[in-house]
């Protein structure tokens, strides 16, 4: 099983000068530490206007900075908003390819559509059509990354003429494709599309068995028709994280931040209301936290999965359950609430020294067996895919420069006046 770290860049109020800069600089240092320790992935979200919960609106900038401070860790968009209202498909293809180049082929292309009103409404994305827009966008971003030239497209939700999108990525036909999943149906969709499932839902290991089994049963069935030019059959699940030799210290350092993560997520996506620039989620969270779960009526938002918070033995027991159920990757929610930078780094050091090695020992053989088992199913899935038609050379349109167009129009207008009068 592989391991990752995950960033929302949370910054609870009140905010003081320089705190956002400190937040980003500390996150960069944490990714450096993770890379040195051999952790496999660093995932970065894209969110807009979600104050306190996520100050990560330009993940491509953060991941580009990470690429120059690390050597091996995979750099994941977890996720990039791909609906044109957020990012035009051609711009997404350009960003993914450029990041893949500057990182020497370490990009994971996670995709998503969002379900937060502050984001959707801020960019005027129609809620009732966002899934259809998302699917159209993902398919054509993959075509833009893989095709030379991209033939052009006039669809229901976006259109553009024939262009050759440059640069092209190191990883061909395109970096591994993922989608954010918070519900069981999205897991099914990921499998049907042949893409990795980033499950941002805190699933109990017992429940994970059903999610994993269903995902891989669809990958192996004729329901799987890849939306991209390659299949990325992987399932990632998130976990809380705080590791210390003393259990109470681990809880003291990590639980409050994880509970704030759950509360803010629930407030922004499910039960809250928000006044831009004024709502104080941290204050609301602390008011709720002092009540009992029965009094709060949303206590379930504060519990979640605590299995990743504890001693090395606690984490080992927790993670073995995911490994036994076939989860490919566990990604840690380590930067949350007011979790402190030095505690995060210490937790990563302890985890890498005392928990991760035994999982690493089994990983190569697990990957080999998995690849061997899935190979015929992936070949069959790719054979079912109907690719976008390439243009023959003679069918590739020619586009005149703007200067030439203006010149030819001017010459045409001049010739009208130079013609001899009739009669």
C-alpha positions in Angstrom: 0.0 0.0 0.0 1.2 3.5 -0.8 0.9 6.6 1.4 0.2 10.3 0.7 -0.2 13.6 2.4 -3.0 16.0 1.6 -3.4 19.8 1.7 -6.3 22.1 1.9 -4.2 24.8 3.5 -6.5 25.4 6.3 -6.3 28.7 8.2 -8.8 29.2 11.0 -9.7 32.7 12.1 -8.5 35.1 13.5 -6.0 35.9 10.8 -2.8 37.9 11.5 -0.4 39.5 9.0 1.9 37.0 7.5 0.0 33.9 8.5 -0.9 32.8 5.0 2.7 33.1 3.9 3.8 31.1 6.9 1.1 28.4 6.1 2.4 27.9 2.6 6.1 28.0 3.5 5.5 25.4 6.2 3.5 23.2 3.8 6.4 23.3 1.3 8.8 22.2 4.1 6.4 19.4 5.0 6.4 18.1 1.4 10.2 18.2 1.4 10.2 16.1 4.6 7.7 13.7 3.1 9.9 13.3 0.0 13.0 12.7 2.0 11.1 10.0 4.1 9.9 8.1 1.0 6.2 9.0 1.2 4.7 8.4 -2.2 2.2 11.3 -2.9 1.5 14.9 -2.0 -2.0 15.9 -3.0 -3.2 19.5 -3.3 -6.8 20.6 -3.7 -8.3 23.5 -5.7 -11.0 25.4 -3.8 -12.3 28.9 -4.2 -13.8 31.2 -1.6 -13.9 28.5 1.2 -12.4 30.7 3.9 -10.7 28.9 6.8 -11.4 25.5 5.3 -9.2 25.9 2.2 -6.9 28.7 1.1 -5.7 26.6 -1.9 -7.0 28.3 -5.0 -4.0 27.9 -7.2 -2.7 24.3 -6.7 -0.6 24.4 -9.8 1.6 27.2 -8.3 2.1 25.3 -5.0 2.8 22.0 -6.8 5.3 23.7 -9.1 7.1 25.0 -6.1 7.1 21.5 -4.6 8.5 20.1 -7.9 11.7 22.1 -7.4 12.2 21.1 -3.8 11.6 17.4 -4.2 13.0 14.4 -6.2 10.6 11.5 -6.0 7.3 12.2 -4.4 4.3 12.2 -6.8 2.6 15.6 -7.1 -1.2 15.2 -7.3 -3.9 17.6 -8.2 -6.4 16.4 -5.7 -8.2 17.9 -7.5 -8.1 20.4 -10.4 -11.5 22.0 -11.1 -12.0 21.1 -14.8 -15.4 22.6 -15.6 -14.8 25.5 -18.1 -16.3 28.1 -15.7 -13.4 27.4 -13.4 -10.7 26.6 -15.9 -10.9 26.3 -19.7 -10.0 22.7 -20.8 -7.1 23.9 -22.9 -5.7 25.9 -20.0 -6.0 22.8 -17.8 -4.2 20.7 -20.4 -1.4 23.3 -20.6 -1.0 23.5 -16.8 -0.9 19.7 -16.4 1.6 19.2 -19.2 3.9 22.0 -17.9 3.8 20.7 -14.4 4.6 17.3 -15.6 7.7 18.7 -17.5 9.1 20.7 -14.6 8.6 17.8 -12.2 10.2 15.3 -14.5 7.0 13.3 -15.0 5.6 13.1 -11.4 2.1 14.5 -11.9 -1.1 12.8 -11.0 -4.1 14.5 -12.7 -7.0 14.5 -10.2 -10.2 16.0 -11.5 -13.4 17.2 -9.9 -16.5 19.3 -10.3 -17.2 20.7 -6.8 -20.4 20.6 -4.8 -19.9 23.8 -2.7 -22.4 26.6 -3.4 -19.7 29.3 -2.7 -17.6 27.9 -5.6 -20.4 26.9 -8.0 -22.3 30.2 -7.5 -19.1 32.2 -7.6 -18.3 30.9 -11.1 -21.9 30.6 -12.2 -21.6 26.9 -12.7 -25.1 25.3 -13.2 -25.6 22.7 -10.4 -28.0 20.6 -12.4 -25.6 20.2 -15.3 -22.2 20.1 -13.6 -21.7 16.4 -13.9 -22.4 16.4 -17.7 -20.1 19.5 -18.1 -17.4 17.7 -16.0 -17.5 14.6 -18.2 -17.3 16.5 -21.4 -14.4 18.5 -20.1 -12.4 15.6 -18.8 -12.7 13.7 -22.1 -11.4 16.6 -24.1 -8.6 17.6 -21.8 -7.3 14.1 -22.2 -7.6 14.4 -26.0 -5.8 17.8 -25.9 -2.9 16.2 -23.9 -2.6 13.2 -26.2 -3.5 14.4 -29.7 -1.3 16.3 -32.2 -3.2 18.4 -33.2 -6.4 18.5 -31.2 -9.0 18.4 -34.0 -11.4 20.9 -32.4 -14.8 20.4 -30.9 -18.2 21.9 -30.8 -20.1 20.4 -27.9 -22.9 21.1 -25.6 -20.9 23.0 -23.0 -17.8 24.2 -24.6 -16.2 24.6 -28.1 -12.9 25.5 -29.6 -11.3 25.2 -33.0 -8.5 22.9 -34.0 -5.2 23.7 -32.2 -2.1 21.9 -31.1 -1.9 22.2 -27.3 1.7 22.6 -26.2 3.7 21.6 -24.3 3.0 17.9 -24.2 3.5 16.0 -20.9 6.4 13.6 -20.1 3.9 10.9 -19.2 2.2 9.7 -22.4 -0.5 9.7 -23.4 -1.2 11.7 -20.3 -0.6 11.6 -16.5 -2.6 9.2 -14.4 -6.3 10.3 -14.2 -8.3 10.4 -11.0 -11.6 11.8 -9.8 -12.7 13.0 -6.3 -15.3 10.7 -4.8 -17.3 11.4 -1.7 -20.2 9.0 -2.4 -20.5 5.4 -3.5 -22.0 6.3 -6.8 -19.0 8.4 -7.7 -16.8 5.4 -7.0 -18.8 3.4 -9.5 -18.5 6.2 -12.0 -14.7 6.3 -11.6 -14.5 2.5 -12.3 -16.8 2.8 -15.3 -14.5 5.6 -16.7 -11.3 3.7 -15.9 -9.9 6.3 -13.6 -8.5 6.3 -10.1 -10.9 7.0 -7.2 -9.8 9.6 -4.7 -12.3 8.9 -2.0 -12.6 12.0 0.2 -15.0 10.3 2.5 -14.0 8.9 5.9 -14.9 5.3 5.3 -14.5 2.7 8.0 -12.1 -0.1 6.9 -15.0 -2.6 7.0 -17.1 -0.5 4.7 -14.0 0.0 2.5 -14.2 -3.7 1.5 -17.5 -3.1 -0.3 -16.2 0.1 -2.0 -13.0 -1.6 -3.2 -14.7 -4.8 -4.3 -17.3 -2.9 -6.3 -14.7 -0.6 -7.9 -12.6 -3.5 -9.1 -15.5 -5.6 -10.2 -16.6 -2.8 -12.5 -13.0 -2.3 -13.8 -13.0 -6.0 -14.8 -16.4 -5.8 -16.4 -17.6 -4.6 -19.8 -19.0 -1.5 -18.0 -15.5 0.0 -18.0 -15.1 2.2 -21.0 -12.1 4.6 -20.4 -12.8 8.3 -20.7 -9.0 8.9 -21.1 -6.4 7.3 -23.3 -5.2 5.1 -20.5 -6.7 3.3 -17.5 -5.6 4.2 -13.9 -7.1 1.4 -11.8 -6.4 2.7 -8.2 -8.4 3.5 -5.1 -7.2 5.9 -2.5 -8.8 6.6 0.9 -8.2 9.3 3.4 -7.4 9.0 7.1 -6.8 11.2 10.0 -3.2 11.4 11.1 -1.1 12.2 14.2 1.6 9.9 15.4 3.5 9.9 18.7 4.9 7.3 21.0 2.5 8.6 23.7 -1.1 8.1 22.6 -2.5 11.0 24.6 0.1 13.3 23.0 -0.9 12.2 19.5 -4.6 12.9 20.4 -3.8 16.3 21.9 -1.8 17.3 18.8 -4.1 15.9 16.1 -7.7 15.4 17.1 -8.9 19.0 17.4 -7.6 19.8 13.9 -9.2 16.7 12.4 -12.5 17.5 14.1 -12.3 21.1 12.7 -11.7 19.6 9.2 -14.9 17.5 9.6 -16.9 20.4 11.0 -15.9 22.9 8.3 -16.5 20.4 5.6 -20.0 19.7 6.9 -20.8 23.4 7.4 -19.6 24.5 3.9 -21.2 21.5 2.0 -24.2 20.4 4.1 -25.7 22.4 7.0 -24.1 25.8 7.3 -24.7 29.3 5.9 -21.9 31.8 5.2 -21.4 35.5 4.9 -18.2 36.2 2.8 -15.5 37.8 4.8 -17.5 37.6 8.1 -18.5 34.0 9.0 -16.1 32.6 11.6 -16.0 28.8 11.3 -13.4 28.3 14.0 -15.6 30.2 16.5 -18.6 28.1 15.5 -16.6 24.9 15.8 -15.5 25.7 19.3 -19.1 26.5 20.3 -20.2 23.2 19.0 -17.3 21.3 20.5 -18.2 22.3 24.0 -21.6 20.7 23.7 -22.5 17.1 23.7 -23.2 15.4 20.4 -26.9 15.2 21.3 -27.1 18.9 22.0 -25.2 19.8 18.9 -27.3 17.6 16.5 -24.3 17.4 14.3 -21.9 15.5 16.5 -21.3 12.9 13.8 -19.4 15.6 12.0 -16.9 15.7 14.8 -16.1 12.1 15.3 -15.1 10.7 11.9 -12.3 8.1 11.6 -9.8 8.6 14.4 -7.8 5.5 13.6 -4.9 7.4 12.2 -4.3 9.3 15.5 -2.3 7.4 18.0 0.9 5.4 18.6 2.9 3.7 15.8 1.2 0.4 16.8 -2.2 2.1 16.6 -1.5 3.3 13.1 -0.1 0.0 12.0 -3.3 -1.8 13.2 -5.5 0.9 11.5 -3.6 0.8 8.2 -3.4 -3.0 8.0 -7.2 -3.1 7.8 -7.1 -0.9 4.7 -4.3 -3.0 3.2 -6.1 -6.3 3.8 -9.2 -4.9 2.0 -7.3 -4.0 -1.1 -7.0 -0.2 -0.8 -4.1 1.0 -3.0 -3.3 4.2 -1.1 -4.0 5.9 2.2 -3.6 9.6 2.2 -3.3 11.5 5.5 -5.2 14.6 6.6 -2.2 15.9 8.6 -2.6 19.7 8.0 -5.9 20.6 9.5 -7.2 23.3 11.9 -4.4 24.6 14.0 -2.2 21.5 13.8 1.4 22.7 14.3 4.1 22.4 11.7 6.7 20.9 14.1 4.2 18.3 15.2 3.3 17.3 11.7 6.9 16.8 10.8 7.6 14.8 13.9 4.6 12.6 13.2 5.8 12.0 9.6 9.3 11.1 10.9 7.9 8.5 13.5 5.5 7.0 10.9 8.2 6.6 8.3 10.7 5.1 10.7 8.4 2.7 12.6 5.2 2.0 10.5 5.8 2.5 6.8 8.7 0.1 6.2 6.7 -3.1 6.5 4.1 -1.8 4.0 6.9 -0.8 1.6 8.4 -4.3 1.8 5.1 -5.8 0.5 4.3 -3.1 -2.1 6.4 -4.2 -5.1 5.0 -7.7 -5.1 1.5 -6.4 -4.6 1.9 -4.1 -7.5 3.3 -6.9 -9.7 0.4 -9.2 -9.0 -2.1 -6.5 -9.4 -0.7 -5.4 -12.8 -0.6 -9.0 -14.0 -4.2 -9.7 -12.9 -5.6 -6.5 -14.4 -3.7 -6.5 -17.7 -6.3 -8.4 -19.8 -9.2 -6.4 -18.4 -7.5 -3.1 -19.1 -6.7 -4.2 -22.6 -10.3 -5.1 -23.1 -11.5 -1.8 -21.7 -9.2 0.2 -24.0 -10.5 -1.8 -26.9 -14.1 -0.7 -26.1 -13.1 3.0 -26.1 -14.1 4.9 -29.2 -11.3 7.4 -29.8 -11.7 10.9 -31.2 -10.9 10.9 -34.9 -7.5 12.2 -35.9 -7.4 14.8 -38.7 -5.6 13.8 -41.9 -3.0 16.4 -42.9 -5.0 17.7 -45.7 -8.0 18.3 -43.3 -6.1 20.3 -40.8 -7.3 23.9 -41.2 -5.0 26.7 -42.0 -5.3 29.9 -39.9 -4.1 33.2 -41.2 -2.3 35.6 -38.9 -4.3 38.6 -37.7 -1.9 40.9 -39.5 -2.4 39.1 -42.8 -6.2 39.2 -42.3 -6.2 42.9 -41.7 -3.9 43.4 -44.7 -6.0 41.4 -47.0 -9.2 43.2 -45.9 -7.5 46.5 -46.5 -6.3 45.5 -50.0 -9.8 44.2 -50.8 -11.3 47.5 -49.8 -8.7 49.5 -51.7 -9.3 47.5 -54.9 -13.0 48.4 -54.8 -12.2 52.1 -55.0 -9.6 51.5 -57.8 -12.0 49.7 -60.1 -13.1 51.8 -63.2 -16.6 53.1 -63.1 -19.2 51.0 -65.0 -20.4 52.2 -68.5 
